[in-house]
Amino acid sequence: MRTAILVPALVALAAFAATAEPIIIEAEDYVASFNVGGDPIYVTACSGASGGFAVEGYDTIGDFIELRVVLPMVGEYDDTLRSAGELYEFSEHIATFRYEGGGTFAHSYYTTMGYGIG
Protein backbone atom coordinates (compact mmCIF):
# COMPACT_ATOMS: atom_id res chain seq x y z
CA MET A 1 0.00 0.00 0.00
CA ARG A 2 1.45 3.40 -0.93
CA THR A 3 0.56 6.46 1.08
CA ALA A 4 1.42 10.10 1.21
CA ILE A 5 1.69 11.76 4.58
CA LEU A 6 1.17 15.47 4.98
CA VAL A 7 2.70 16.44 8.28
CA PRO A 8 3.20 19.90 9.71
CA ALA A 9 6.21 20.26 11.95
CA LEU A 10 7.19 16.64 11.81
CA VAL A 11 10.53 15.46 13.06
CA ALA A 12 9.95 11.72 13.11
CA LEU A 13 6.88 9.61 12.70
CA ALA A 14 7.03 5.93 13.58
CA ALA A 15 4.31 3.57 12.41
CA PHE A 16 3.95 0.25 14.15
CA ALA A 17 2.00 -2.71 12.80
CA ALA A 18 0.68 -5.06 15.44
CA THR A 19 3.42 -7.63 14.86
CA ALA A 20 6.03 -5.74 12.79
CA GLU A 21 9.17 -3.81 13.59
CA PRO A 22 8.82 -0.01 13.73
CA ILE A 23 8.96 1.89 10.46
CA ILE A 24 10.91 5.09 11.11
CA ILE A 25 10.06 7.99 8.83
CA GLU A 26 12.43 10.95 9.04
CA ALA A 27 11.17 14.43 8.22
CA GLU A 28 14.35 15.30 6.32
CA ASP A 29 13.30 12.79 3.65
CA TYR A 30 10.32 14.94 2.64
CA VAL A 31 9.41 15.10 -1.05
CA ALA A 32 7.43 18.36 -1.07
CA SER A 33 6.75 21.27 1.24
CA PHE A 34 4.57 24.34 1.48
CA ASN A 35 5.12 27.51 3.49
CA VAL A 36 2.19 29.93 3.71
CA GLY A 37 4.52 32.95 3.73
CA GLY A 38 6.64 31.65 0.85
CA ASP A 39 9.78 31.26 2.97
CA PRO A 40 11.92 28.18 2.35
CA ILE A 41 11.50 24.98 4.35
CA TYR A 42 14.90 23.31 4.66
CA VAL A 43 16.92 20.53 6.28
CA THR A 44 19.43 21.53 8.96
CA ALA A 45 21.81 19.66 11.26
CA CYS A 46 20.39 19.04 14.73
CA SER A 47 22.24 17.02 17.35
CA GLY A 48 19.01 16.29 19.24
CA ALA A 49 17.20 14.80 16.24
CA SER A 50 17.00 11.06 15.79
CA GLY A 51 18.86 11.08 12.46
CA GLY A 52 21.05 14.10 13.20
CA PHE A 53 18.94 16.40 11.02
CA ALA A 54 15.75 18.42 11.41
CA VAL A 55 13.43 20.33 9.12
CA GLU A 56 13.03 24.05 9.76
CA GLY A 57 11.11 26.88 8.18
CA TYR A 58 7.54 26.08 9.08
CA ASP A 59 6.08 28.27 11.77
CA THR A 60 2.63 29.19 10.51
CA ILE A 61 -0.60 27.23 10.57
CA GLY A 62 -0.92 25.68 7.12
CA ASP A 63 2.81 25.06 6.54
CA PHE A 64 3.54 21.40 5.86
CA ILE A 65 5.95 18.82 4.52
CA GLU A 66 4.95 15.77 2.52
CA LEU A 67 6.54 12.35 2.92
CA ARG A 68 5.89 9.27 0.80
CA VAL A 69 5.86 5.90 2.49
CA VAL A 70 5.23 2.38 1.26
CA LEU A 71 3.73 0.31 4.05
CA PRO A 72 4.72 -3.36 3.94
CA MET A 73 1.20 -4.72 4.41
CA VAL A 74 -2.39 -3.71 4.80
CA GLY A 75 -3.29 -3.54 8.46
CA GLU A 76 -3.70 -1.39 11.51
CA TYR A 77 -0.80 0.81 12.54
CA ASP A 78 -0.07 2.84 15.66
CA ASP A 79 1.85 6.03 15.07
CA THR A 80 3.93 8.29 17.29
CA LEU A 81 5.51 11.65 16.68
CA ARG A 82 8.70 13.18 18.00
CA SER A 83 9.28 16.88 17.43
CA ALA A 84 11.66 19.54 18.68
CA GLY A 85 10.71 23.04 19.69
CA GLU A 86 11.58 25.96 21.86
CA LEU A 87 11.68 25.13 25.55
CA TYR A 88 8.13 24.76 26.95
CA GLU A 89 6.53 25.81 23.65
CA PHE A 90 3.49 23.74 22.73
CA SER A 91 2.91 22.75 19.10
CA GLU A 92 -0.01 21.04 17.41
CA HIS A 93 0.59 18.60 14.57
CA ILE A 94 -1.66 16.65 12.22
CA ALA A 95 -0.55 13.64 10.20
CA THR A 96 -2.83 12.91 7.27
CA PHE A 97 -2.47 9.50 5.66
CA ARG A 98 -3.65 9.15 2.07
CA TYR A 99 -3.80 6.48 -0.57
CA GLU A 100 -1.46 7.05 -3.50
CA GLY A 101 -4.31 7.73 -5.92
CA GLY A 102 -6.02 10.13 -3.50
CA GLY A 103 -8.49 9.76 -0.71
CA THR A 104 -7.73 10.17 2.98
CA PHE A 105 -7.90 7.12 5.21
CA ALA A 106 -6.66 8.43 8.55
CA HIS A 107 -5.67 11.47 10.57
CA SER A 108 -3.54 11.55 13.70
CA TYR A 109 -3.46 14.59 15.97
CA TYR A 110 -0.58 15.42 18.31
CA THR A 111 0.28 18.11 20.81
CA THR A 112 3.95 18.27 21.75
CA MET A 113 5.94 20.39 24.17
CA GLY A 114 9.40 21.63 23.25
CA TYR A 115 12.35 20.50 25.34
CA GLY A 116 14.80 22.86 23.64
CA ILE A 117 16.35 22.71 20.19
CA GLY A 118 19.81 21.39 19.39
N, C-alpha and C positions, 0 to 999 in steps of 0.2 A: 504494500500500500504506500503510495507517495503522498506526502502532505506538504503544505507550506505553512509556516508558522509566522504570524505577524506578532512581534513582541516589542512593546515599548520598554526601554531601559532594562534590557535583559543582559545579564552577565553569563549565567549558565542555567540551562534548563535540563533536567535529567528526567527521562521517562523510564518507568519501570513496568515491565509486563509482570504478571503474577509469578511466573517461574523463570524469567530471563534475567540476565545480567543488566545492570544499568546502561542506558544509552546516554552518553554525555554529549550535549550539544553546546558548543562554545559560541558566544555572541560574535567573536571576531571572524567567524566563518560566514557572516551574513552575505546574502547575494543582492540585496537591494535595501535602500533606506529612503526615508522621507523626513525632512525637517520643515516644519510649518514656516519658519522664518527664512528658509533658504540657506542657512548656514550649513557647512559640511558636517557630516557624521563620519567619524574616523576611528581607526584602531590605534591604541597607544599602549606602551609598556606599563604594567601595573604589577608590582611585586605581590600584592595581596590577592590577585586574581588566580583562579584555578589553573589556567594555562599560561600565566605570565603576561597576559594581555587583557585589555578592557576596551570597550567601545564608548566613546565620548561624543558629545555634540547634540544630544537630545535633552532638552530641558523644558519643553513645552508640551502641554497636552496635545496629542495628535501626532507627535514625532514617533517614528517607529523604525525598526529594522526587520527584514524578512530573512528567514532561514528556511532552507529546504532540507527535508529529512525523509529518508526511506525507512519505514518501520519494517522489521523483519517478519512480522505476522500480524494478521488481524486479531484484535483482542482488546482487552481493557488494560489501560496504562494509568499509573499514578505518576504525577509530575510534581517536581519541586523546582524552586527558583532560588538562585543565590545572586544577590546584587550588592554593589558597593554604593556608598553615598556619603555625604557629609555627616559628621558625627551627630547622632540623634535626629537626623532629618528623615521623615517618613516619606515613602514613595509608594505610589499605587501602580501596579502592572497588570496587564491583561495579555494572556497568551491565547491566540485564536488559531485553532487547528482546522485546516481545510483539505479537502480532497484535491488532487492535482488538477482535475478538470473544473474545479469550482465547487462551491457548496461547503458551508461550514458544518462541522460535526461536533465541535466542542469548544468551550471557552474555559479558561482557568483564570481566577482572579487572585492577586497577591497584594499584600501590604508588607513592605519591608522597612526596617529601620537601619539607617547608616551607622556603621561602626568605625567610620573614618576611611579615607581613600589612601591607597599606596601601601 
